[in-house]
Amino acid sequence: MSTSSSKPERNMYDDFDIEDPSLSTRFEEVMDDLVARCPVAHSRIGAGYSVINRYEDVRQCAMDWQTFSSADGWQLNPPEGTIQILPEDSDPPYHNNWRRVLNPPFSRPAVRKLDAFARKRAGELLDALAPRGECEFVADYAALLPGQILFEQILPVPVDDLPTLFEDIDIFSFGALEDRGPAFARVHAYLDRFLKDRQGQPPKGDLVDKIIAGVELNGDPCPWEDRVYTALDVVFGGLATTTHAMSAAIYHLAAHPDVRRDLLANPEYVTNAVEEVARLYAPVVAPARTVTTEVEIAGVPFKAGDRIALNFASASRDPDACTNPEIFDIRRSEIIHTAFGVGPHRCLGEHLARLEIQITIEEFLKRIPEFSLKPGTQPSYESGQLRAMRDLHLVWDSST
Ligand code: HEM
């Protein structure tokens, strides 16, 4: 994007469109160019918005929730009928009330206790794949594991409901655009019913009880709907994001045998590999905020009501935060990135996501140390405010 010959048809500086389909194939190029040349990009789509691209600006905006509010929602141009998710679409103090309820099962020590279970489930999926010599990794593994862990260990739903729930979550995450709204509505209706059913049962001491108990909103109990929106945020926040990150990890190791062999010889670098996956493959690209008062960002004036997006994906590739940011380097001494966000909305599930990505790398390499992309294939992506790998075809020699 930096030379005239490679310049995109669309002017991504003052006619940016985060939903532009070409972004999925030129993602890195566009992100790097925005960091280098365009600290604030402007879009005319919908009501118009600006995108903040450099690390320090993104970090400061994400910390300053008073000036950059989340209350109008994370989507830049939400489709008709979009409903709120909580705590994402809220500000402190209400936001903090929900985080206090949600944080404990996602804390580092709580997540560490899930290691054995997650490894067992990952192993079962991979044991079924290994003798086949090929797979479509997204559908055969990455779309399955995060739900198995979330719904069996943290937000337990009846096992019989899982196939339908998985199907709707899959349609919402990867289906045709027109099918996504109805799939979201079905998961919303399911969670509403599920929470109501559980309300009539004796408490089990899990996160579901805590969500049902709710929190205070301006001194009163919060409305019932907010409890459903909170369950929705946990479900949608945690599945497609981690599916993408796990797929990206295995894609990177398939496409870069040097990194794969380095990791096989030096497994102690796996946690760095996890950070590099999150940093460079960025499942959450750019959530929105609303400006609440007159303010300048990178010298550009904003007024109350303006919509902006914090480009976590580009900020993680800013050379001011990370030396040689385009390189996937498992030997970095310090890995600074914004892949899990910054400030009060920092990802609830970051420790769980890290665990799942790490286990995926370790358990996959244990069973299938040598593998590659299926000849003639490349993964396809969807890029918008979230990024998702839709398919990843792999092959390996299963006869040895
Ligand atoms: C690699 C996987 C993941 C990535 C890259 C990721 C990234 C992020 C980012 C960047 C934010 C901040 C959004 C903002 O500032 O507006 C966020 C928030 C959130 N994430 Fe994650 N996430 C991942 C996995 C998970 C998991 C596993 C869960 C839970 C099961 C989860 C649940 C949430 C929730 C509930 C929020 C909203 C937090 C709040 O508003 O306080 N995420 N995530």
Residues whose N, C-alpha, C, O or C-beta is under 5 A from the ligand:
A	BS01	HEM	P87 E88 D233 V234 G237 G238 T241 T242 A245 P283 V284 P287 T338 A339 F340 G341 P344 H345 R346 C347 L348 G349 E350 L352 A353
